[in-house]
Structure formats: structure tokens, C-alpha cells
Amino acid sequence: MTRLVLLADDEPMIRESVSRVLEARGHQVDAVGVAGEAQASIRRRLPDVAIVDWKMPGGGEAVVRELLDSPDFRGNVIVISGAPEEELPASFMDRGVTRLRKPFSFPNLVALVEAVTDPD
């Protein structure tokens, strides 16, 4: 089953590399570089999983809040960041948001995406 992954990160190399890896694994990827683009993507179609850079222009927090506040969102959120733990609201973690610290390995990210999108 093809799943939609929203990849929101302001670093072009991360967007391109992660997109290629996920697409090779059969995922559809919508890669964007700023929070406003991510929010527009969410309004067009809710993703099955969102990978959101916490420190991207416009703020990853706004993107995560929009997803979690959407009554129809049933997907998962992975926040990628080098920021200290305390910068992520505890309420996000309580709602199932997963944190992946930068720098990360692509195999670990792919495994995490596939673990949270696996229907079984």
C-alpha cells in the first residue's frame, strides 16, 4: 500500500536524500522546505506520516499543531531536531509524536517511518 509521507525540512540535501530513499521503498513523498508549504500540503491531503524539522522556517511546532488539531488526522508525526528535549512540548509526546535526533541515519529513519505506518 502506498502511503503519503509529508517531509518538511528546510535543508535541501535532507529533503532530496530522504525523499529518494522513501520513494524507493514505495512511499509517496511530498517534500517541502517551510512551515507554510507544509501546512498547505496538510490542507490538500492529510499524510499518513509527517516528518517535520523542528527548527524549519515558520516553525515545525506550527506544522505539528495543525496535524494534531485536525480531527481527521490518523497518521503519525516524527519530529527531527537537534534541539534539547525540553523544547518539544510534553503534550506532543503524550499524543504519540516521535522524536528523532539529528544527525540521524537514513536506515533508522526509514525503519521508523515503516514502523509507524505498518498497519499490522
Buried (B, 14 or more C-beta within 10 A) or exposed (E): EEBBBBBBBBBEEBBEEBBEBBEEEEBBBBBBBBBEBBBEBBEEEBBBBBBBBBBBEBBBBBBBBBBBEEEEBEBBBBBBBEBEEEEBEEEBEEEEBBBBEBEBEEEEBBEBBBEBBEEE
